[in-house]
Amino acid sequence: MIAHNFCLPDENGNKICLHDFKGKWIVLYFYLRDNTTGCTKEREILVNTLVNWSKMTYKKMLQNLGWATGYNVFAIPLGAGVLYGYGILISPAIGALLMSLSTIIVAINAKLMVEK
């Protein structure tokens, strides 16, 4: 569904139009009356939800970065033969398996993100 273009003044009286945000994700929040209990409460819930979602997303990004870094730091050098002199070498097939496993773990970890 395509939204109709409209323009409204911001808190400083500057005109802001919906078409200015074409191609971007936005959150439109409408309320019936400014500075009412319902307005303040609903806005606070919305802001808290968005802040919590951002924190959860950041946490998952760090976890997934850890999985990807672990693979790159350990599995790739082992597959390249860095420890061959010590008798430690993984076959390319095991390296490919670890790479696939790393990708699967990252995907599952991202899917486990739920709001608490």
Buried (B, 14 or more C-beta within 10 A) or exposed (E): EEEEEEEEEEEEEEEEEBEEEEEEEEEEEEEEEEEEEEBEEEEEEEEEEEEEEEEBEEEBEEBBEEBBEEBEEEBBEBBEEEEEEEEEBBEEEEBEEBBEEBEEBBEEBEEEEEEE
